[in-house]
Amino acid sequence: MYVWIWHHLPGNAWWKALQSLVLVAAVSALLLFVIFPWLEPRLWFTKVTVGD
């Protein structure tokens, strides 16, 4: 998969490396700010009751 992405990015090696870093940052931001907050209330193991 990574080789496929690398071969489809335009430019030389430095430009591809920069694009790869931006792509990783964008996917991480999407996961942290959109996907995980949406998913968290739907997880069954976060509903823990302690005490009476």
N, C-alpha and C positions, 0 to 999 in steps of 0.2 A: 504494500500500500504506500509506504513512504517513497519507494523508488518511483512509483507511478506519479505521485504528486511532484517529486523532484524533476522528473522528465517533462511534466506539463507546465512547469513554471517558466516564464520567459526570462531571458538574460543570462549573464555569466554566473559563475559560482558565488561571488559576493552578493549579487543582486538576489539570487535564489535563496541564499542563507538569510538575508534580511526579510524577504517575503515569507519564508518559513517561520521566522520568529514572530512576525506580525500575525500570521495565520494561527499559530499556537496561542498567542495572547488573545486574539479575538474569540477563539473557541473556549478558552479558559474563562474569559469575561462572560460569555454567553451562559456557560454552565453555572458560574458563581452567582450571577445576578438575575438570571431568568429561570433556568431549569431547576436548580436545587431549591430556591424558595417556593416554586410552584409544587415541587414534589414533597417537601418536608411535611406539610399537614396530612398528606395521604399515607405516610409510613405508619405501620401498625406498632412498631416497637418504640415510638416516641411517646405513646400514651401510657405513662407509668403513674400509678397511684400509690403513695406511701402513707401509712397511718389509717385512721378510721374514716 
